[in-house]
């Protein structure tokens, strides 16, 4: 007959639970990312910014600027931040359905042509984006 000590089950379960809780509290969760987008040194209001990860399996993040060009990233509806990693960034202001003209040069609007590349690290950070007219 095999004898089981109650600690033979409690200890492994406790270690797994502790590891799970510790992992949930790590700094590898979404980072809070805010910043200002400027075009030729001036704040760019009503722009849309998209952070597309190098990792195709990772979540993209995006946001919009206020009247002062300030933005905050969201990676899901109502969830602020972006997961740590490397991102290509695109910016746009055009809204043809509202007859709002595009102010951002095409270079910054397309993933294949943008040279805006940023690394998001764990924690809170500010990423200001400077755009230049062509």
C-alpha positions in Angstrom: 0.0 0.0 0.0 1.3 3.4 -1.0 1.3 6.1 1.7 0.8 9.8 0.6 1.8 12.5 3.0 -0.5 15.5 2.7 2.6 17.6 2.0 3.4 15.5 -1.1 0.5 17.2 -2.9 0.3 20.5 -1.1 4.0 21.4 -1.7 3.9 21.0 -5.6 0.5 22.7 -5.8 1.8 25.6 -3.7 4.9 26.0 -5.8 2.9 26.0 -9.0 0.4 28.6 -7.5 3.3 30.8 -6.3 5.0 30.6 -9.7 1.7 31.5 -11.5 1.1 34.5 -9.2 4.7 35.7 -9.4 4.4 35.5 -13.2 1.2 37.5 -13.3 3.0 40.3 -11.3 6.0 40.5 -13.6 6.9 43.5 -15.6 6.3 41.7 -18.9 2.7 42.9 -19.1 1.6 45.9 -21.2 3.7 49.0 -20.9 2.0 52.4 -20.5 3.1 54.4 -23.5 2.3 58.0 -24.1 3.9 60.8 -26.2 3.4 63.7 -28.5 3.4 63.5 -32.3 4.8 66.6 -34.1 5.0 67.5 -37.8 7.8 69.9 -38.5 8.0 70.7 -34.8 4.3 71.5 -34.4 1.9 69.3 -32.4 -0.2 67.1 -34.8 -3.9 67.1 -33.7 -6.4 64.4 -34.7 -3.8 62.0 -35.9 -4.0 58.2 -35.7 -0.9 56.3 -34.7 -0.4 52.5 -35.1 2.4 50.5 -33.6 2.8 47.2 -35.5 5.0 44.6 -33.9 7.9 42.8 -35.6 6.5 39.6 -34.2 3.5 38.6 -36.4 1.8 36.8 -33.5 1.9 39.8 -31.2 -0.8 42.4 -30.6 -0.7 45.8 -32.5 -1.3 48.9 -30.5 -2.7 52.3 -31.5 -4.2 55.5 -30.4 -5.2 59.0 -31.5 -3.9 62.4 -30.7 -5.7 65.2 -29.0 -5.5 68.9 -29.9 -2.0 69.1 -28.4 -0.7 66.1 -30.4 -0.7 63.9 -27.3 -1.5 60.2 -27.5 -1.8 57.1 -25.4 -1.5 53.6 -26.8 -4.2 50.9 -26.5 -3.8 47.3 -27.5 -7.4 46.1 -27.1 -10.7 47.9 -26.6 -10.4 49.6 -23.2 -6.9 48.1 -22.5 -4.2 50.7 -22.3 -0.6 50.1 -23.2 1.5 48.0 -25.6 3.4 44.7 -25.0 7.2 45.0 -24.9 8.9 44.5 -28.2 10.0 46.2 -31.4 7.5 48.1 -33.5 7.2 49.9 -36.8 5.0 53.0 -36.5 2.6 54.6 -39.0 0.8 57.9 -38.6 -2.1 59.4 -40.5 -4.6 62.3 -40.3 -6.7 61.8 -43.4 -10.4 60.9 -43.1 -11.8 61.0 -46.7 -15.3 60.2 -45.3 -15.2 63.6 -43.4 -13.4 65.5 -46.2 -10.4 65.9 -43.8 -7.2 66.2 -45.9 -4.1 64.2 -45.2 -1.3 66.2 -43.5 1.2 63.4 -43.0 3.7 62.5 -45.8 3.0 59.1 -47.4 6.4 57.8 -46.1 5.0 57.7 -42.6 1.6 56.3 -43.5 2.7 53.0 -44.9 4.3 50.1 -43.1 6.6 49.3 -46.1 8.0 52.9 -46.3 8.0 54.2 -42.7 11.3 54.6 -41.0 9.7 55.1 -37.6 10.9 52.1 -35.5 10.7 52.0 -31.7 11.3 49.5 -28.9 8.8 49.4 -26.1 10.3 48.2 -22.8 8.4 47.1 -19.7 7.0 49.9 -17.5 5.8 53.5 -18.2 7.5 55.4 -21.0 7.2 58.4 -23.3 7.7 58.0 -27.0 7.6 61.3 -28.8 7.3 61.0 -32.6 8.9 63.7 -34.8 7.7 63.8 -38.5 9.2 66.0 -41.3 7.4 67.2 -44.4 9.1 66.1 -47.6 
